[in-house]
């Protein structure tokens, strides 16, 4: 696989949808770099939203087509307003599809640590639990996610 030319990878990657392309980028550094190719993400954008939208939303400055695609996808899923969303275990404040701030993660600190049960007693006291503000924030994020899912279900 390492000896294959980049052009071959790009030809294969252009057959993938955005989810599979994003997943392929998790395989290794080389695939991440090749999967971030601007032409791949531009083609995906045009395929999904059309060339008129692509002309309107074309990246400026240092932004990439991948970034533009992710922002537009987030707008489609969550709308344009100021919202708290959950992606995986993380919560974000977004406005018009752009992530404004990372608000926190539901993943507990204990899950991040790999300790044996003998060491658990010492670590338990060092790891702070979620504050009430974090819990409220995560509740609001979960509520907005459930609301979006309920609206989608009603439309279908």
C-alpha angles and dihedrals in degrees: 000000000000092000095054114108118250091241090065092051090049091051090052093043092052088064092060128090120234095268095051092043090053089049092049089055089064093063100080143329093267093053090046091055094044093044090055091062110140095223092056093053093041090055091048090050093050091046092053104035105017135246095282091059090044090055091048096046098037109148119263131199112353097340119119132215088250090059092046090049093050092048093049091046090051089050090053092049100040109019130237102285131096107282145160111233136181122223110179107317094333129093124211138184108227135184122187090349094303117119106238099179142354104238101189145284132272089211106106122234089241091063089055093056122074105205134150120248090253090059093043095088092059095045095045093070094047097053114081118219123234113285121234089253091056090049092050091047092051090046091054091048091050090047092053091047091051091047092053091048091050091051091050091050092052092051093052 
